[in-house]
């Protein structure tokens, strides 16, 4: 089984630029209404709202309550790299008692993106 997620948004171009520049995601498919990115072994999709070809449940913009996590080898290095890109840090780098080192940013859609390093087994 493979899991990938998608978001309904007006921000296709901004999403593409953000995920390519911050996470080096690559375009798998792009049209005027849909964008599919490859992010390592994962895929991330973005679709314009109101697509008549889609079921009504896939026509309204949605992201409230959603978040994405990118697991990285070194959160400290990525923290410094993302700061250098002038992307606002929402949650500063911190170590959690359950064994994660992480920080968080927002994507152009307002989706929280948690960048996580597992520091404990």
N, C-alpha and C positions, 0 to 999 in steps of 0.2 A: 504494500500500500504506500502511496505517496500523498502527502498533504501539501497543498499550497493554498494561499488565501488571496482574496481580491477585495477591492474597495470601489464603491461607486462614488465618483467625484468629477467635478468640472476641471480639476487640476492635472490633466494628463501630462502636459509639457513640463510643468514644474515638478511633478512626481518623477518623471523620467530623468530630468537634470539632477535632482536631489539624490536619487538612489544610485545613479551612475557616478556622480562625483564623490559621494560620501562612502558608499559601500562597493563601488566598482561592479555594480550589477550590469548585465548585458541584455540588450533587447533580443527577445526570442521572436516576438511578433508585435507589429505596430500598425494600426489603422487610424482613421480619423475619429473612431469611437472607442477603441480598445488598445491597451498596452499590456504586454506580458514580458516580465523581466526574469532573468536567471540571476539568482543571488547565491553563488556557490552551488550547493546541491538542492537549493530551494527555489521556488518560483513565486512571484508576486505580481498580481494583476490589478489593473485600474481600468474602469469602464465609465463612460459618460452616462449620466442619468437619462431617463426617459427613452430608452431604446425600445421601440415597439416590438422588435424581434425577441425581446426578453420577457420572461414571466414578470408580472407586476411586482413581485417581491424583490426583483433585481432592478427596479427602475428608480428608486428613490435614493438620494445620497445617504450614506450611512458611515459613521465612524465613531460616534459617541460610545464610549465604553470599550473600544477596541485598542489594542496595543500590539506592537511587534517586538520581538527580541532577536537580536543578532548575537550569537555566542562567538566570542573572539579569543584568541590565544593570549593577548596582553591588553587588558582594558586600560591600563595606564598609558601605554603608547597610543592607543586609539583616542583616548581622552585628549592628549596633547595634539594629535593630528587634527581632530575635529575642532578643537579650539582655534587652531591655526587657520582653519577654513572660515572662521568668524561665524560659526553656527552657534546660536545661543544654547547654552547648557541649562536644562531645566532642573535636573537632579545632579548635583556635583558627585564626583567620584567618591564612592564609599564602600567599605567592606561590611557585609551583612553577617549576622551570627550563624546563618544557615550555610555559609561557605561561598557566597558570591561576592565578587568585586564588580561594581557596575556604576553606570551613570546613564542619564536619559536626555533625549532631545525630542523636539517635535518635527514631524515632516510637514510639507506644505499643506497637507489636508487637516492638520491638527491632531494627527495620530501620534501617540506617544511611542517612541522608539527607545527601547532599553538595550544598552550595549553591555553584555555580561561576560565575565570571565569566571569560570569555576576555580576557586582557589582551595577548596577542600573536597576530599573524596567522599 
